[in-house]
Amino acid sequence: MAQFGDSTHYLVSYTSTGSINKADGNSAYLLNNGLRFNVKKNSIVLNFNNNWLYGKQNEALTNNDYSTSLDFNLYKTFPNFFYWGLANYNTSYSLNINNQLLAGAGVAYNFWDAPNAYLNISDGLLYDASDLTLSDGVEQRYSTIRNSFRLQFRFVIRNFIVLNGSNFFQHSLRDGEDYNIRMNNQLEFKLNQWLSLTATSNYNRINRTQKENLLLSYGLKFERYF
């Protein structure tokens, strides 16, 4: 992940997963779409990610959640060690997030960094400016500084099975009961170099709103390097 040549490398990835269930007059469906653009050049990596989740159950809206983020990794110091920066915007019907802006920076360390095995931990500080709807229905606007811890991994088995994940625990420095959990993990079965069957697990909890969701879906992933 951290070793690049002088040329610029690009990656475009699109994932579309979902589920549909109809039985005994009840119906539910869920659509999860993700678009990622990645640029690697010498000692810097730039990532642009977008995700939209939409779902209904018996014609009632259950999910209308959108997230976009821009982040970078800067490899300028010791081997396996780098700096990161992040700007992230979220809105989520299911988690009672009307608007949320996160921005910050930190450090990260690679325990493994090979084509078939990658394991990384990172930590840093984020500024959180949020507009939330609390469990009693009251809208609240507030800001806080969060510590953001991330565990990221990617393992490739026999060049066919890929397991990857990015999991966050973000707690407020002034209130231990104010924390966010975000877990995104995927199991992929590669059909060829650019197409995979994928199963995705997403878990999110915003403790301030007392809201959480767990989403299991399956579909296709398109990935292209150039």
Buried (B, 14 or more C-beta within 10 A) or exposed (E): BBEBEEEEEEBBBBBBBBBEEEEEEEEBBBBBBBBBBBBBBEBBBEBEBBBBBBBBBEEEEBBBBBBBBBBBBEBEEEEBEBBBBBBBBBBBBBBBBBEBBBBBBBEBBBEBBEEEEBBBBBBBEBEBEBBBBEEEEEEEEEEBEBBBBBBBBBBBEEEEEBEBBBBBBBBBEEEEEBBBBBBBBBBBEBEEEEEBBBBBBBBBBBBBBEBEBEBEBEBBBEBEEE
